[in-house]
Amino acid sequence: MATLMAQPKSSESVAPRAFAGSREPTQSVSRSRRGVVAPVLAVVVALALWQLIVWSGWKPEWVLPGPLPVLRRLVEELVSGEVASAARITLARAALGMTIATLIGTSLGVCMAKSSWVRNALSGLIAGLQTMPSVSWFPLAILLFQLGEESIQFVVVLGAAPSIAVGLVSAVDHVPPLLVRVGRTMGARGFVLFRRVIFPAALPGYVAGLKQGWAFSWRSLMAGELMVFLADRPSIGARLHFARELSDAEGLLAWMIVVLSIGILVDLAVFGRLEHTLRARRGLAEEH
């Protein structure tokens, strides 16, 4: 009798779990669909607005062509290999500049986070460097390094390193004091405390600083390639410059789409994955 009465109870406890388990794949599929549909819808709306502006007659079509001729030109550049060739040169510069900026910015951020004297001495200077437009550095860069790769990298590093340093310092400042006290209670001191307790807790803010540094470095690189272009290295910025000089509006807009697309892809493929990994480790991935 007791066994018969226990059976319905167990079936009732199993049913909600089975129902909940069947609901999880549906929810994940729904989230993935929203993640795809929303960007596609945004692109469609942007293209529609672009076409409406062209139809309004605000500018002649040789100055502002519509989406179709620009996209057709973009496909031609992709098929011919021009985009891949130019992107290879530009991305190599971006990787080198971002690597140097990360090393410098991280070193400065660690020194400022660990030493109040260094922070007081450099905080104002770092904030000033962060607010300076990258274009304003080019006269000095050209004076120091002439028209070459070094002048471009100089501006890229100066554009990205301050943001990375500020991001790391801000992230360390927001580490809960309780974590630091627990680490000290367990015997961590000095650099060991920073490496084992403070830095892991500050990783989300540090990644946000890296993301902002990438945005600054990408903008600085595009400005540099527009101002300093080498004949034997036809980069994306050089293609933009030539399109502007030749009044090639379709080519200009097509290469601007390339710049935008690369920026978005790097953000999603690199920093998006880093942020998702950090959220997953902290049990926050499903909430987003």
C-alpha positions as CSV (number, residue, x, y, z in Angstrom):
1,M,0.0,0.0,0.0
2,A,2.8,2.4,0.9
3,T,4.5,1.5,-2.4
4,L,1.4,2.2,-4.4
5,M,1.0,5.6,-2.7
6,A,4.6,6.6,-3.4
7,Q,4.4,6.0,-7.1
8,P,2.3,8.9,-8.0
9,K,4.4,11.2,-5.9
10,S,7.6,10.1,-7.8
11,S,5.9,10.5,-11.2
12,E,4.8,14.0,-10.2
13,S,8.4,14.9,-9.3
14,V,9.8,13.5,-12.5
15,A,7.3,15.2,-14.8
16,P,8.3,18.8,-14.0
17,R,12.0,17.9,-14.4
18,A,11.3,16.3,-17.8
19,F,9.2,19.3,-18.8
20,A,11.8,21.7,-17.7
21,G,14.5,19.8,-19.5
22,S,12.5,19.9,-22.8
23,R,12.0,23.6,-22.3
24,E,15.8,24.4,-22.1
25,P,16.6,23.6,-25.7
26,T,13.6,25.6,-26.9
27,Q,14.8,28.6,-24.9
28,S,18.3,28.4,-26.2
29,V,17.1,28.1,-29.8
30,S,14.9,31.1,-29.2
31,R,17.8,33.1,-27.8
32,S,20.1,32.2,-30.8
33,R,17.4,33.2,-33.2
34,R,17.0,36.6,-31.6
35,G,20.8,37.0,-31.7
36,V,20.7,36.5,-35.5
37,V,17.5,38.2,-36.4
38,A,18.2,41.5,-34.5
39,P,21.5,42.3,-36.3
40,V,20.0,41.3,-39.7
41,L,17.0,43.5,-39.1
42,A,19.3,46.4,-38.1
43,V,21.2,46.0,-41.4
44,V,18.0,45.9,-43.4
45,V,16.8,49.1,-41.7
46,A,20.1,50.9,-42.3
47,L,20.1,49.9,-46.0
48,A,16.5,51.1,-46.4
49,L,17.2,54.4,-44.8
50,W,20.3,54.8,-47.0
51,Q,18.2,54.1,-50.1
52,L,15.5,56.6,-49.0
53,I,18.1,59.3,-48.6
54,V,19.4,58.6,-52.2
55,W,15.8,58.7,-53.5
56,S,15.2,62.0,-51.8
57,G,17.6,63.6,-54.2
58,W,19.6,65.3,-51.4
59,K,22.9,64.6,-53.3
60,P,23.4,63.4,-56.9
61,E,24.1,59.7,-57.2
62,W,27.7,60.2,-58.4
63,V,28.3,61.8,-54.9
64,L,26.0,59.5,-52.9
65,P,25.2,56.2,-54.7
66,G,22.7,53.8,-53.5
67,P,23.3,50.5,-51.6
68,L,23.0,48.3,-54.7
69,P,25.9,49.8,-56.8
70,V,28.1,50.0,-53.6
71,L,27.4,46.4,-52.7
72,R,28.1,45.4,-56.3
73,R,31.4,47.2,-56.2
74,L,32.2,45.6,-52.8
75,V,31.6,42.1,-54.3
76,E,33.9,43.0,-57.2
77,E,36.7,44.0,-54.8
78,L,36.2,40.8,-52.8
79,V,36.3,38.5,-55.8
80,S,39.4,40.2,-57.2
81,G,41.2,39.7,-53.9
82,E,41.8,43.4,-53.3
83,V,40.0,43.4,-50.0
84,A,42.0,40.4,-48.7
85,S,45.3,41.9,-49.8
86,A,44.6,45.3,-48.2
87,A,43.0,43.8,-45.1
88,R,46.1,41.6,-44.6
89,I,48.4,44.6,-44.4
90,T,46.0,46.7,-42.2
91,L,45.4,43.8,-39.8
92,A,49.1,43.1,-39.4
93,R,49.6,46.7,-38.4
94,A,46.6,46.5,-36.1
95,A,47.9,43.3,-34.4
96,L,51.4,44.8,-33.9
97,G,50.1,48.1,-32.6
98,M,47.6,46.5,-30.3
99,T,50.2,44.1,-28.9
100,I,52.6,46.9,-28.0
101,A,49.8,49.0,-26.6
102,T,48.6,46.1,-24.5
103,L,52.1,45.5,-23.0
104,I,52.6,49.2,-22.3
105,G,49.1,49.9,-21.0
106,T,49.0,46.8,-18.8
107,S,52.4,47.6,-17.3
108,L,51.3,51.2,-16.6
109,G,48.0,50.0,-15.1
110,V,49.7,47.5,-12.8
111,C,52.1,50.1,-11.6
112,M,49.3,52.6,-11.0
113,A,47.1,50.1,-9.3
114,K,49.9,49.0,-6.9
115,S,51.5,52.3,-6.1
116,S,49.6,55.4,-5.0
117,W,52.6,57.5,-5.7
118,V,52.8,56.3,-9.4
119,R,49.0,56.8,-9.7
120,N,49.2,60.4,-8.4
121,A,52.1,61.1,-10.7
122,L,50.6,59.6,-13.9
123,S,46.8,59.7,-13.6
124,G,46.5,63.2,-15.0
125,L,48.9,62.6,-17.8
126,I,47.2,59.3,-18.8
127,A,43.8,61.0,-18.7
128,G,45.1,63.8,-21.0
129,L,46.6,61.3,-23.4
130,Q,43.4,59.4,-23.6
131,T,41.4,62.5,-24.5
132,M,43.8,63.7,-27.3
133,P,42.6,63.1,-30.8
134,S,44.9,60.6,-32.6
135,V,45.2,62.9,-35.6
136,S,47.0,65.5,-33.5
137,W,49.9,63.1,-32.9
138,F,50.7,62.8,-36.6
139,P,52.8,66.0,-37.1
140,L,55.0,64.8,-34.2
141,A,55.1,61.2,-35.5
142,I,56.1,62.3,-39.0
143,L,58.7,64.6,-37.6
144,L,60.2,61.8,-35.5
145,F,59.8,58.9,-37.8
146,Q,59.2,60.4,-41.3
147,L,56.6,58.8,-43.5
148,G,56.9,55.2,-42.6
149,E,55.5,52.3,-40.6
150,E,56.9,53.7,-37.3
151,S,54.9,56.8,-37.5
152,I,51.7,54.8,-37.9
153,Q,52.5,52.5,-35.0
154,F,53.5,55.5,-32.8
155,V,50.0,56.9,-33.2
156,V,48.2,53.6,-32.8
157,V,50.1,52.8,-29.5
158,L,49.4,56.3,-28.1
159,G,45.8,55.9,-29.0
160,A,45.3,52.5,-27.3
161,A,47.7,52.3,-24.4
162,P,46.1,55.0,-22.1
163,S,42.6,53.3,-22.4
164,I,44.0,49.9,-21.5
165,A,45.8,51.4,-18.5
166,V,42.8,53.3,-17.3
167,G,40.6,50.3,-17.7
168,L,42.8,48.1,-15.6
169,V,43.1,50.7,-12.8
170,S,39.4,51.2,-12.8
171,A,38.8,47.4,-12.7
172,V,41.2,47.0,-9.8
173,D,39.5,49.8,-7.9
174,H,36.2,48.0,-8.1
175,V,37.4,44.7,-6.7
176,P,35.4,44.0,-3.5
177,P,37.6,44.6,-0.4
178,L,36.2,41.4,1.1
179,L,38.1,39.4,-1.5
180,V,41.3,41.2,-0.7
181,R,40.9,40.5,3.0
182,V,40.2,36.9,2.4
183,G,43.3,36.6,0.2
184,R,45.4,38.2,2.9
185,T,43.9,35.9,5.5
186,M,44.9,32.9,3.5
187,G,48.5,34.2,3.4
188,A,48.6,36.0,0.0
189,R,50.7,39.2,0.0
190,G,52.2,41.6,-2.5
191,F,52.4,40.4,-6.1
192,V,51.0,37.0,-5.2
193,L,47.8,38.7,-3.9
194,F,47.6,40.8,-7.0
195,R,48.1,37.8,-9.4
196,R,45.9,35.3,-7.5
197,V,43.1,37.4,-6.1
198,I,42.9,41.0,-7.4
199,F,43.7,40.5,-11.1
200,P,41.2,37.6,-11.6
201,A,38.5,39.6,-9.9
202,A,39.4,42.6,-12.2
203,L,39.4,40.6,-15.4
204,P,35.9,41.8,-16.7
205,G,36.9,45.5,-16.3
206,Y,40.3,44.8,-17.9
207,V,38.7,43.1,-20.9
208,A,36.5,46.2,-21.2
209,G,39.6,48.3,-21.2
210,L,41.1,46.2,-23.9
211,K,38.0,46.5,-26.0
212,Q,38.0,50.2,-25.7
213,G,41.8,50.2,-26.5
214,W,41.0,48.2,-29.6
215,A,38.4,50.8,-30.7
216,F,40.9,53.6,-30.2
217,S,43.7,51.7,-32.0
218,W,41.5,50.9,-35.0
219,R,40.4,54.5,-35.4
220,S,44.0,55.7,-35.0
221,L,45.2,53.2,-37.6
222,M,42.6,54.3,-40.1
223,A,43.6,57.9,-39.6
224,G,47.3,56.9,-39.9
225,E,46.8,55.0,-43.1
226,L,44.8,57.9,-44.6
227,M,47.7,60.3,-43.8
228,V,50.7,58.0,-44.3
229,F,50.4,55.6,-47.1
230,L,53.2,53.7,-48.7
231,A,53.3,52.8,-52.4
232,D,54.4,49.2,-51.8
233,R,51.9,48.6,-49.0
234,P,48.3,49.3,-50.4
235,S,46.4,49.1,-47.2
236,I,42.7,49.8,-46.6
237,G,43.4,53.4,-45.6
238,A,45.4,53.8,-48.9
239,R,42.4,52.5,-50.9
240,L,40.2,55.0,-49.1
241,H,42.6,57.8,-49.9
242,F,42.8,56.9,-53.6
243,A,39.0,56.6,-53.9
244,R,38.6,60.0,-52.4
245,E,41.2,61.5,-54.7
246,L,39.6,60.0,-57.7
247,S,36.0,61.0,-56.6
248,D,35.1,57.3,-56.7
249,A,32.1,57.4,-54.4
250,E,31.1,53.7,-54.9
251,G,34.7,52.6,-54.1
252,L,34.9,54.9,-51.1
253,L,31.7,53.6,-49.6
254,A,32.6,50.0,-50.4
255,W,35.9,50.4,-48.5
256,M,34.1,52.1,-45.6
257,I,31.9,49.1,-45.3
258,V,35.1,46.9,-45.2
259,V,36.4,49.1,-42.3
260,L,33.1,48.8,-40.4
261,S,32.9,45.0,-41.0
262,I,36.4,44.3,-39.8
263,G,35.8,46.3,-36.6
264,I,32.6,44.5,-35.9
265,L,34.1,41.0,-36.7
266,V,37.1,41.6,-34.4
267,D,34.9,42.8,-31.6
268,L,32.6,39.8,-31.8
269,A,35.3,37.1,-32.5
270,V,37.9,38.3,-30.0
271,F,36.3,40.4,-27.3
272,G,32.9,38.9,-27.5
273,R,34.3,35.5,-26.9
274,L,36.4,36.7,-24.0
275,E,33.4,38.4,-22.4
276,H,31.3,35.3,-22.9
277,T,34.0,33.0,-21.4
278,L,34.2,35.3,-18.3
279,R,30.5,35.3,-17.9
280,A,30.3,31.5,-18.3
281,R,32.9,31.0,-15.6
282,R,30.9,33.3,-13.3
283,G,27.6,31.6,-14.0
284,L,26.2,34.6,-15.9
285,A,26.3,33.4,-19.5
286,E,22.7,32.1,-19.6
287,E,21.4,35.4,-18.3
288,H,22.6,37.1,-21.4
